[in-house]
Amino acid sequence: MLREDGSFAAYRPKNPDRCSLKSKVEAVHNFLVDHRGLSGAAPPLELKLLRDILNHPTITKKGSDGGSGETVLLDGSDVYGIAVEELDAAGQKIDHWLNVACATVPYERFLDTKRLAEEFARALSSEPPSTRRF
C-alpha cells in the first residue's frame, strides 16, 4: 500500500530483500510520523532477537541492555530469562503500534487473515478435491 505513495520512496530500504525486519519497521514508522501524523515511538522489537535464537539455538545476537542501552550479546541461555509478563507487555505494545499504523494509512489489519480462516473452514467442511484435477 505504501509502495504506491511516491513520498514513501525516500524511506524504502535500498534492498528490501536484504533488509532486517527492524529496518523495515523503522522505515514505515518514520514515514508515517513525517507524512501521516503518526505519533509515539516505534514498536519494541528486542524480543525478535530471542525468537531468532529459539529458531537457531547456536547463534548469538547483538542486542541492547534495556536500562543502560549498552550492546550485549544474547545466546540460548538468555531465552530462559524472559518472563511471561515481558512477552505480554511487548506484544501489547506491538499490537497497539500496528493498530495505530494501520488506522493511519488506512489499512484493515486482519482482512486477509479473516478471509483465509473462512476459506480454511469451508475447505474443512467439504470433500477433498480428487487428485485427478491436478
DAJOVEN-V307276 format. One record per pair of residues at least 4 apart in sequence whose ideal C-beta (glycine too) atoms are under 6 Angstrom apart, sorted by the first residue. I is the first residue (numbers start at 0). J is the second residue. D is the distance in whole Angstrom. If there is no record, write none. Layout:
I;J;D + I;J;D
This chain:
0;104;6 + 0;106;6 + 1;7;4 + 6;34;6 + 7;30;5 + 10;26;5 + 10;29;6 + 10;30;4 + 12;18;4 + 12;22;6 + 12;26;6 + 18;22;5 + 18;23;6 + 21;44;5 + 25;41;6 + 28;41;4 + 30;34;6 + 31;35;5 + 31;37;4 + 31;100;6 + 31;103;5 + 32;37;5 + 35;103;5 + 37;103;5 + 42;92;6 + 42;93;4 + 42;96;4 + 43;89;5 + 43;92;6 + 45;62;6 + 46;89;5 + 48;60;4 + 48;62;5 + 48;73;6 + 49;78;5 + 51;60;6 + 52;75;6 + 52;78;6 + 53;78;6 + 56;75;5 + 59;72;5 + 59;74;5 + 60;73;5 + 61;70;6 + 62;71;6 + 62;73;5 + 63;68;5 + 63;70;6 + 64;69;5 + 64;71;5 + 73;77;4 + 81;85;5 + 96;100;6 + 101;106;5 + 101;108;4 + 109;113;5 + 128;132;5
